[in-house]
Amino acid sequence: MAHTPRLFFGIALPETLQQELVHWRAAQFTAEAGKPVAAANLHLTLAFLGDVSAEKSQQLQRLAARIQQPAFNLHLDDAGHWPRPGVVWLGCRQAPRGLLQLAALLRSQAARSGCYQSPLPFHPHITLLRGAHQPVAVPPRGFHWSCVIEHFHLFASEQTQGRTRYRSLAQWPLLS
């Protein structure tokens, strides 16, 4: 039986920003805090799709290609810890409207296509650490990164040699 990849729509971060976040994370969190997410895997998930067949993937890609949403500025100026899933995250105090609209569109298309969508409200974030089930001291506010988001992607989550890697299968431009 063919393996169906786990897919999600997301935003890739510029490589320079990935490196800045990795250095900041190393300075802010001890090794005991949790398992660092690889720099290349730092991203913002817009809509999780799960295990999707090739046919459903093609259908979702056709829908994504029709989206006409404006590019937006992403300001990363908030951080937190969710102990139950064991996640330390970086996010936005005030999510840009363009980000919220893009995520809402992709999540509703995914739901209509039969992909389960969490009933929890969308909380845009970048996972910095996993396995953080013990209390973690979150850095005080005062940090800030910003970048212009001009594309969104369809990613596949792939396991190789016990490591997770997110590979972009397709990308679409946002309107400038």
C-alpha positions as a printed Julia matrix, in Angstrom:
176×3 Matrix{Float64}:
   0.0    0.0    0.0
   1.37   3.44  -0.94
   2.17   5.79   1.91
   0.04   8.94   2.03
   2.13  11.88   3.17
   1.11  14.15   6.05
   0.51  17.55   4.49
  -0.06  21.07   5.71
  -0.31  24.57   4.29
   2.2   26.9    5.87
   4.54  29.83   5.64
   8.26  29.3    5.21
  10.52  31.72   7.02
  13.43  33.4    5.24
  16.69  31.56   5.92
  18.28  34.59   7.6
  15.33  34.8   10.01
  15.55  31.04  10.72
  19.22  31.51  11.7
  18.46  34.56  13.88
  15.74  32.61  15.7
  18.01  29.62  16.26
  20.69  31.86  17.84
  18.12  33.68  19.97
  16.56  30.37  21.09
  20.0   29.0   22.08
  20.63  32.1   24.19
  17.17  32.04  25.83
  16.5   28.37  26.61
  18.54  25.67  28.33
  18.99  22.23  26.78
  16.58  20.84  29.41
  13.75  23.11  28.21
  12.89  20.91  25.22
  14.05  19.53  21.88
  14.9   22.35  19.43
  13.13  22.3   16.07
  15.68  22.24  13.21
  16.26  25.67  11.64
  15.04  24.47   8.22
  11.79  23.25   9.84
  10.87  26.57  11.47
   7.57  27.57   9.83
   4.1   28.83  10.58
   1.29  26.32   9.93
  -1.8   27.78   8.27
  -3.89  24.61   7.95
  -3.03  21.05   8.9
  -4.35  18.53   6.38
  -3.16  15.19   7.75
  -2.63  12.06   5.67
  -3.88  13.06   2.24
  -4.19  11.01  -0.94
  -2.57  12.22  -4.17
  -6.02  13.03  -5.6
  -7.04  15.1   -2.57
  -3.63  16.82  -2.6
  -4.18  17.83  -6.25
  -7.68  19.12  -5.44
  -6.38  21.19  -2.51
  -3.56  22.57  -4.67
  -6.08  23.67  -7.32
  -8.1   25.46  -4.64
  -4.97  27.09  -3.17
  -3.92  28.35  -6.61
  -7.17  30.36  -6.83
  -6.57  32.26  -3.57
  -6.1   36.01  -4.09
  -4.82  37.32  -0.77
  -2.47  40.25  -0.16
   1.09  39.88   1.11
   1.52  40.98   4.72
   4.1   41.86   7.34
   4.65  39.23  10.01
   5.82  40.63  13.36
   7.15  38.02  15.77
   6.97  39.68  19.18
   5.28  37.17  21.49
   6.28  33.8   22.96
   4.67  31.2   25.15
   4.62  27.64  26.43
   1.85  25.08  26.01
   2.72  22.38  28.57
   0.21  19.72  27.46
   1.51  19.41  23.86
   4.97  20.35  25.18
   5.5   23.26  22.8
   7.43  26.49  23.25
   6.34  28.9   20.54
   7.01  32.28  18.99
   4.11  34.28  17.61
   2.48  37.67  17.12
   0.84  39.77  19.81
  -1.39  41.12  17.03
  -1.78  38.74  14.08
  -1.98  40.58  10.74
  -5.4   40.51   9.07
  -3.87  39.01   5.89
  -2.49  36.07   7.88
  -5.81  35.42   9.62
  -7.76  35.62   6.33
  -5.34  33.3    4.51
  -5.49  30.73   7.31
  -9.3   30.93   7.49
  -9.6   30.38   3.72
  -7.22  27.4    3.72
  -8.8   25.85   6.81
 -12.33  26.14   5.4
 -11.24  24.67   2.03
  -9.49  21.83   3.88
 -12.58  21.15   5.99
 -14.85  21.15   2.91
 -12.41  18.69   1.3
 -12.77  16.32   4.24
  -9.61  17.2    6.18
 -10.27  17.38   9.91
  -9.73  20.89  11.29
  -9.22  21.52  14.99
 -12.13  23.3   16.68
  -9.57  25.4   18.59
  -9.15  28.95  17.33
  -6.24  29.56  14.97
  -3.2   30.7   16.97
  -0.44  31.6   14.52
   2.89  30.44  15.93
   6.3   29.01  15.11
   7.23  25.98  17.21
  10.7   26.55  18.69
  10.9   23.58  21.08
   9.05  20.26  21.39
   8.86  17.91  24.36
   8.69  20.87  26.76
   6.35  19.29  29.31
   8.05  20.83  32.38
   7.65  24.52  33.24
   9.72  26.73  30.92
  10.75  30.32  31.6
   9.54  32.29  28.58
  11.76  35.3   27.76
  10.31  38.68  28.71
   8.88  40.72  25.88
  11.16  43.1   24.07
  12.23  40.81  21.23
  10.93  41.52  17.74
  11.5   40.17  14.24
   9.62  41.15  11.16
   9.45  39.91   7.58
   7.2   40.35   4.57
   5.27  37.2    3.7
   4.79  36.97  -0.06
   4.14  33.21  -0.54
   2.49  30.28   1.13
   3.35  26.62   0.64
   2.01  23.11   0.71
   4.44  21.09   2.83
   4.9   17.36   3.29
   6.13  16.11   6.65
   8.67  13.37   5.92
  10.46  11.02   8.31
  13.99   9.97   7.37
  16.43   8.3    9.76
  14.27   9.27  12.73
  14.24  12.95  11.77
  11.3   14.99  10.57
  11.82  17.19   7.54
   9.28  19.54   5.97
   9.52  19.63   2.2
   7.7   22.23   0.1
   5.61  20.5   -2.59
   4.16  23.7   -4.07
   4.07  27.41  -3.38
   1.76  30.24  -4.37
   2.35  33.99  -4.4
   0.37  36.47  -2.36
  -0.63  39.72  -4.05
   1.86  42.55  -3.66
